[in-house]
Amino acid sequence: MGKVLVIGAGGVGSVAVHKMAMNAEIFEVITLASRRRFKCDAIAESVKARTGVTIATAEIDADDVPATVALIREVGPDLVVNLALPYQDLNIMDACLETGVDYLDTANYEPRDQAKFEYHWQWAYHDRFKAAALTALLGSGFDPGVTSVFSTYLAKHHLDSIETIDILDCNGGDHGQHFATNFNPEINIREVTAPARHYENGEWIETPALSTKQRFDFAEVGEKNMYLMYHEELESLAKHIPGLKRARFWMTFGDAYLTHLEVLQNVGMTRIDPVMYEGREIVPLQFLKAVLPEPSSLGETTKGKTNIGVIATGMKDGQPKTVYIWNVCDHEDAYAETGNQAVSYTTGVPAMIGSAMLLTGKWAGDGVFNMEQFDPDPFMDMLNEQGLPWQVKELDGPLAF
């Protein structure tokens, strides 16, 4: 039914192409490209062994727009799936506009020199994609992505209006390392150390990073400390959910992770500005990334489960109502299926499903779109079919905090 060019050969890219190969009736031709082709070749070997499907590989520096344009023209895809670094989003969008190809990513653009997570850079492309009769789908991961679809599913089927949204992201897995991140260390640490922000009554309220903590009992994981953070889907949900009064994002962290992170911050290893070292400039956080375990290598040792969901409050038939919708994903099950741990799995599977929505025409439109702007039902159906089943239940009342 369609040809895809996937850019990015980390854990998420690996999961996405494995799942695409398992859905060959939709993804007829798959090409995986990355700065280092040998990583693509290794993933292609795994895909062949697990599914019997052969995928093509290529080498590309996604910072190089002319080279990306040339690769897109060579491959001739119907869709470019950007699973590279968020810094490269705009370059890949430019290449898609030049070649007349639809675009999808899992994380919003951010500049290299500032940990600033905002959609305005990509939203500014709307008119250009609309004029070209192309679709750009932003944030087709889990959070952002599934959490946005969860929200619109609740709005469509369980609530007449939504007043508050709380997104709860828990990784209850243990990878056995003293300190490691479950996705790109540079992006992860930039995100965690940035000031927290949440949306309330039409304003953005900023608080120091990791300064607001709550305890929550996650199904199949247990009680965990979770911390208020900023995440980009808050911005798009505040824009697209009518009448939303408050939106917050929470993520769990263990005490050992936070202790290591505090030490690294205190000694300057999380800095994103360059410093001089032996006559050349280096960025401390990029050096730290190089010495930390590669996230894609953690799958074999990681055990436990993730639990990610949305709690929404609002009105139904004139009465207040609170609904909780969530998914639990097992690290070992994810590894058995794709050779990757659950954090990569919970992002890579929705990347595949979002791609399927576009290729099958179930989601369509000219311009730049966020996940919550489309009908949630076909996406929700594929989550159940493709390894991320969800549950929904009514709660006795809203969160007490």
C-alpha positions in Angstrom: 0.0 0.0 0.0 2.9 2.4 0.7 6.6 3.1 0.7 8.3 4.7 3.7 11.7 6.2 4.4 12.5 6.0 8.1 15.3 8.3 9.3 16.9 7.3 12.6 18.3 3.9 13.7 18.1 4.1 17.5 15.8 2.0 19.6 12.6 3.8 18.4 13.6 3.4 14.7 14.3 -0.3 15.3 10.9 -0.9 16.9 9.1 1.1 14.2 10.6 -0.8 11.2 10.2 -4.2 13.0 6.5 -3.4 13.4 6.2 -2.0 9.9 7.6 -5.3 8.6 5.0 -7.1 10.6 2.3 -5.1 8.7 3.6 -5.6 5.2 0.1 -5.2 3.7 0.4 -1.5 4.7 4.2 -1.0 4.5 5.2 -2.6 1.2 8.6 -1.1 0.9 10.7 0.1 3.9 14.0 2.0 3.8 15.9 2.7 7.0 18.5 5.5 6.9 20.9 6.9 9.5 24.2 8.7 9.9 25.8 5.4 10.5 24.7 2.8 8.0 26.0 -0.2 9.9 23.4 0.5 12.6 20.7 0.3 9.9 22.2 -2.9 8.5 22.1 -4.5 12.0 18.5 -3.6 12.4 17.7 -4.9 8.9 19.3 -8.3 9.8 17.1 -8.5 12.9 14.0 -7.6 10.9 14.8 -10.3 8.4 15.4 -12.9 11.1 12.2 -12.0 13.0 9.8 -11.3 10.2 11.3 -12.6 7.0 10.9 -9.2 5.4 13.9 -7.5 3.7 14.3 -3.8 4.2 16.6 -1.4 2.4 19.2 0.7 4.2 21.0 4.0 3.5 23.4 6.5 5.0 22.3 10.1 5.5 23.2 13.1 7.6 19.8 14.6 8.3 21.4 18.0 9.0 22.3 18.1 5.3 19.0 19.2 3.5 20.3 18.7 -0.1 21.6 15.2 0.8 18.2 14.4 2.4 16.4 15.7 -0.7 18.6 13.5 -2.9 17.9 10.4 -0.7 14.1 11.0 -0.7 14.1 11.4 -4.5 16.2 8.2 -4.8 13.9 6.2 -2.5 10.6 7.7 -3.7 8.6 7.2 -0.5 5.0 8.2 0.2 6.0 9.2 3.7 9.1 10.2 5.5 9.1 9.0 9.2 11.5 11.2 11.2 12.9 9.2 14.2 16.1 11.2 14.3 17.1 13.9 16.7 14.6 16.7 17.4 17.2 19.3 16.2 16.7 17.9 12.7 12.9 18.2 12.4 12.9 21.5 10.4 15.6 20.2 8.0 13.7 17.1 7.3 10.4 19.1 6.9 12.2 21.3 4.4 13.3 18.3 2.5 9.8 16.9 2.4 8.4 20.2 1.1 11.1 20.3 -1.6 10.3 16.7 -2.7 6.5 16.7 -2.2 6.4 14.0 0.4 4.3 13.7 3.6 6.1 13.9 7.0 5.8 12.4 10.5 7.8 12.7 13.7 7.6 11.7 17.4 9.0 14.8 19.1 8.9 18.6 18.5 11.7 20.6 17.2 14.2 22.2 19.7 17.3 24.3 19.0 20.6 22.7 19.9 21.8 25.6 22.0 18.6 25.9 24.2 16.4 23.4 25.9 13.2 25.0 24.7 10.3 22.6 23.8 7.8 24.5 21.8 5.7 23.8 18.7 5.7 27.2 17.1 8.7 26.5 14.8 6.8 23.6 13.3 3.3 25.1 13.4 4.8 27.9 11.3 5.1 25.4 8.5 1.3 24.9 8.3 0.6 27.2 5.3 3.5 25.8 3.3 2.4 22.2 3.8 -1.2 23.2 3.1 -0.2 25.0 -0.2 1.7 21.9 -1.2 -1.2 19.6 -0.4 1.0 17.7 2.0 0.5 16.3 5.5 2.9 16.8 8.4 1.9 14.8 11.5 3.7 15.9 14.7 4.4 13.9 17.8 3.3 10.3 16.9 5.0 8.6 19.8 3.5 7.7 23.2 3.9 11.0 25.0 3.4 13.0 22.9 1.2 10.9 20.7 -0.9 8.2 22.4 -1.5 10.5 25.3 -3.1 13.0 22.9 -5.2 10.3 21.3 -6.2 9.1 24.7 -7.5 12.6 25.5 -9.6 12.9 22.4 -10.9 9.4 22.8 -12.2 10.3 26.3 -13.7 13.5 24.8 -15.4 11.5 22.1 -16.7 8.6 24.2 -16.7 9.4 27.9 -17.0 13.1 28.5 -19.0 15.9 27.0 -16.3 18.4 28.0 -12.8 18.2 29.5 -11.7 20.6 32.2 -8.4 19.0 33.4 -5.9 16.6 31.9 -3.1 14.9 33.9 -0.6 12.7 31.9 1.1 10.2 34.1 4.3 8.5 32.8 5.8 5.7 34.9 8.7 3.5 33.9 8.9 0.8 36.5 11.7 -1.0 34.7 15.1 -1.9 36.1 18.0 -2.1 33.6 20.7 -3.0 36.2 22.9 0.0 35.5 24.1 2.5 38.1 22.9 5.4 35.8 21.5 5.2 32.3 18.6 6.7 30.3 16.0 4.7 28.5 16.1 7.0 25.4 18.7 9.4 23.9 20.7 10.6 27.0 21.1 14.1 25.6 17.4 14.6 24.9 16.4 12.9 28.2 18.6 15.0 30.4 17.8 18.3 28.6 14.1 17.5 29.2 14.4 16.5 32.8 16.6 19.4 33.9 14.4 22.1 32.1 12.0 24.1 34.3 8.6 22.5 34.8 5.6 24.2 33.3 1.9 23.4 33.4 -1.2 25.1 31.9 -3.8 26.6 34.2 -6.6 29.0 33.4 -5.1 30.3 30.2 -1.6 30.8 31.6 1.7 28.8 31.7 3.0 28.4 35.3 6.7 27.7 35.6 8.3 26.0 38.6 11.9 24.8 39.2 12.7 21.4 37.7 11.7 18.4 39.8 10.4 20.6 42.6 6.9 19.3 42.7 6.5 15.6 43.7 3.5 13.4 44.3 3.0 9.7 45.1 0.8 7.5 42.8 -0.1 3.8 42.7 0.4 2.6 39.2 -1.4 -0.6 38.1 1.0 -3.6 37.7 3.9 -1.4 38.8 3.1 -0.1 42.3 3.5 3.2 44.1 6.1 5.5 42.7 7.2 9.1 43.1 6.3 11.2 40.1 7.4 14.8 39.4 5.8 17.7 37.6 7.5 18.4 34.2 6.9 20.2 31.0 6.1 18.1 27.9 5.2 19.4 24.5 1.7 17.7 24.2 0.6 20.1 26.9 1.0 23.0 24.5 -1.0 21.3 21.7 -3.7 20.0 24.0 -4.2 23.5 25.5 -4.7 24.7 21.9 -6.9 22.0 20.6 -9.1 20.8 23.5 -12.0 23.3 23.9 -12.5 24.6 27.4 -9.4 23.0 29.0 -8.7 24.7 32.3 -5.6 22.8 33.4 -3.1 20.4 31.9 -0.1 18.8 33.7 2.5 16.2 32.9 4.0 13.9 35.5 7.0 11.4 35.2 8.4 9.0 37.7 12.1 8.9 38.7 13.9 6.7 41.2 16.0 8.2 44.0 19.3 6.8 42.5 18.6 8.4 39.1 17.9 11.8 40.7 21.0 11.5 42.9 23.3 10.8 39.9 21.6 13.6 38.0 22.1 16.1 40.8 25.8 15.3 41.0 26.2 15.5 37.2 24.5 18.9 37.2 26.6 20.1 40.1 29.9 19.3 38.3 28.7 20.9 35.0 28.3 17.7 33.0 24.7 18.5 31.9 25.7 21.9 30.4 24.7 22.3 26.7 26.9 25.3 26.0 30.4 24.5 24.7 33.6 24.5 26.9 37.2 24.4 25.8 39.0 21.1 26.3 42.6 20.6 25.0 42.2 23.4 22.5 38.8 22.4 21.1 35.2 23.1 22.0 33.1 20.3 23.4 29.6 20.2 24.8 29.6 18.5 28.2 26.2 16.9 27.8 27.2 15.5 24.4 30.4 14.0 26.0 28.3 12.5 28.8 26.0 10.9 26.2 29.1 9.3 24.7 30.1 7.6 27.9 26.7 6.5 29.1 25.2 3.2 28.0 23.5 3.2 24.6 19.7 3.0 25.3 19.2 0.5 22.6 21.7 -1.8 24.5 19.5 -2.0 27.6 16.8 -4.2 26.2 18.4 -7.5 27.2 18.8 -6.6 30.8 15.7 -4.5 31.5 12.9 -6.0 33.5 9.6 -4.6 34.8 6.8 -2.6 33.2 5.8 0.9 32.1 2.4 2.4 32.8 1.5 5.6 30.9 -2.0 7.1 30.9 -4.3 10.1 31.1 -6.7 11.2 33.9 -9.3 13.6 32.6 -12.0 15.4 34.5 -15.0 17.1 33.0 -18.8 16.8 32.6 -21.0 14.1 31.3 -24.8 14.5 31.0 -24.6 17.5 33.3 -22.6 15.7 36.0 -18.9 15.9 36.9 -16.9 12.8 35.9 -13.3 11.6 36.1 -11.9 9.0 33.7 -8.5 7.2 33.7 -7.2 5.5 30.5 -3.8 3.8 30.5 -1.5 1.2 28.9 0.9 -1.2 30.6 3.9 -2.5 28.6 6.3 -5.2 29.7 10.0 -4.6 29.0 10.7 -8.3 28.5 7.8 -8.8 26.2 8.9 -5.8 24.1 12.4 -7.2 23.9 11.2 -10.7 22.9 9.2 -9.2 20.0 11.5 -6.6 18.6 14.9 -6.8 20.5 14.2 -3.4 22.3 13.0 -2.4 25.7 9.6 -1.0 26.4 10.5 2.7 26.3 11.6 2.3 22.7 8.6 0.0 22.1 6.0 2.5 23.4 7.3 5.2 21.1 8.1 3.0 18.0 4.8 1.3 17.8 2.8 4.6 17.8 5.2 5.9 15.1 4.2 2.9 13.0 0.5 3.3 13.7 0.6 7.0 12.9 2.3 6.2 9.6 -0.4 3.6 8.9 -3.1 6.2 9.5 -1.6 8.4 6.8 -0.8 5.6 4.3 -4.3 4.1 4.6 -6.0 7.5 4.4 -7.7 7.1 7.7 -6.1 10.4 8.7 -5.8 13.0 6.0 -5.4 16.7 5.7 -3.3 19.4 4.1 -1.0 21.2 6.6 0.7 20.6 9.9 -1.3 18.6 12.5 -1.0 17.3 16.0 -2.4 13.9 16.9 -5.5 15.1 18.8 -6.8 16.8 15.6 -7.8 13.5 14.1 -10.4 10.8 14.8 -9.0 8.7 17.7 -10.9 5.5 17.0 -8.8 3.8 14.2 -5.6 4.6 16.1 -7.0 3.2 19.3 -8.1 0.0 17.5 -4.5 -0.5 16.2 -3.0 0.1 19.6 -5.0 -3.0 20.8 -4.0 -5.0 17.8 -0.3 -4.0 17.7 0.9 -4.7 21.3 -0.2 -1.6 23.3 -3.6 -2.6 24.7 -5.3 0.0 26.8 -7.8 0.1 29.7 -10.2 2.7 30.8 -12.2 3.1 34.0 -14.1 5.8 35.8 -12.6 7.1 39.1 -14.5 8.1 42.2 -13.3 11.7 41.8 -10.5 13.9 40.5 -6.9 13.7 41.7 -6.5 15.0 45.3 -3.5 17.1 44.2 
